[in-house]
């Protein structure tokens, strides 16, 4: 039997359904300043596209173009309207100003919570994100 305490695992990628690869790449790289980790063509209709925020080396978003009616109905609604992703930053004011400058939809203006400063924004499809500067940062 495996000793659970000695196991080492991590989440490498999180799939994010998108309507179009290129418009999603443009949003994440131009508006949020993510970098493209990989963009590999797998077939005429499928690519392996991974993006990650600057400074991140552990987990990336896998942008997956919806290919069925059911998947398309879930683009922007993968969590039923709840915050989907949490993006930590070392400077919320800088990144909040960038969101405003880039015309990104702000859902909730910056607030100070016990865990840090937070602003809620929507990506190009309406997925909600918490942008968080942890307390004591």
Number of C-alpha atoms within 10 A of each C-alpha: 3 6 6 7 6 7 7 6 6 7 8 11 15 14 13 20 25 23 20 12 19 13 12 22 20 14 16 20 17 12 18 18 16 21 18 17 15 13 15 10 11 9 8 6 9 14 17 16 22 23 23 22 20 13 9 12 10 10 15 21 20 22 24 22 23 19 13 8 8 9 16 15 13 17 19 21 18 17 13 11 11 11 16 16 14 13 11 15 19 11 14 19 15 10 18 20 11 15 17 12 10 13 10 17 15 17 14 12 10 16 11 13 11 7 11 14 20 25 20 19 21 19 17 18 14 15 21 25 20 19 21 24 21 18 11 6 9
